[in-house]
């Protein structure tokens, strides 16, 4: 065979191409160039958008089973929650219906008892809303000022309440403002009634809150008892929340218990209040004062005939042997 016809190219196994390090550097530089070009010049943006459009039906098709599974589970969970909510609503409705029936029965019974005893219905308390302007600058007292005064019909001694209970009492009235002494003031006092036992006492303000004073050590007062206004002072309507008993300290060496209270209506942060008309302003005048003037002549006319009778009796006694 002639030598010129021989294939002198080496087989693929023995061919020498670019080294692996060269290829790595080249493709790394190409990747960096493409990333920079795509970031700055948006070179691949049309290609990416086209691929997104082409692959969108495929993505939607593949997402159908996942969406169906999620929708089914969400439907079942919502159905279960709705059934539970319906059951709870029915239970609350039954409780409310029972409470309304009991309240209506108690109202009818109350009317019958009042009619039987000849008692009058509870007084309708007149009220008006007010806003707290600022707190008094005296650091040794707890007083606030409201934006209602004598021009709006605020009377001295009017109770001041909010949605939680009694806050205090109007102690000074100006034409367009009024001073309210809070129950936590050291000079404040309010007659209270224990809602659990019916025990009457007087709650006083203090530096550490409120307390019951002059209560015997063996009185049935327990932590958590709700104290309400008794209505005996002629200022506060009965049944308003005043405080709750925090703790009771019974001392053997003294005859009184030390009872700490937590006010039902916290005075800090109060913005809007309700000013009530004092109960004494709604009561009719005492019958003795109303009938004192016309009754005087009648008593004098009735007393006049009694003198001859006593004189005659004395004369009759004098004639006896």
C-alpha angles and dihedrals in degrees: 000000000000116000093232093065095058119108106238096183113112119242118263092259092062098041115119114218132163114315123254092249091054091051091049092051093046096050092042091054090046091051092049090048093050092048092050092045092049092047097048104027102024091232097159095038096099091047091050092048091049092050090049091053092047094047096043096088090048091051091048091049093050091046094055096084091045092049091046091051093048093045092049094049091046090050092050092047091048091048091051092048091048092051091049091048090050091051092049091047091051091050092050091046090053091049092048091048090051091048092049091049090049092047091049090049091050091048091052091047090048092052092049092049092047091049090048093050095039093238124156123239120261116283117262107239115221115215144171133198123249138177126230109240103184144326123261116265093228107109092200097059138052108226134140134192124230130200096244126085144157091305088064094045100262109159129205112265096023114156117242118209141164134196092289101048144278117352102177146288136281107254102168130029128202128180095264104010141035137208117235120199109210123225091245091062115112092238097048123106133170131181110242139189125212105236092208102048105014091237112158123217142139124262117212131195123238145166093274097044123275135331143184112243132195093020115146118247092240095051116128098247120138134181111272096032114142116231118206134182112275096206093224095116095065091234110077121049112239121261101036115137113249109166147324126242111253102183138339122220114195115195121198095206093058131050094226132072125228107230121183120202136200114216114243091218112047109217096209115096096009112151108165125036139174121235114209128202112249114258091233090062091059098046119096117249116274112271092229092058092044094050099037096093101047094036095060097076091045092054091047092051091049092048094051098069091050094069096065090048092054090043092050090050090052092049090048089051090050093055092058114107 
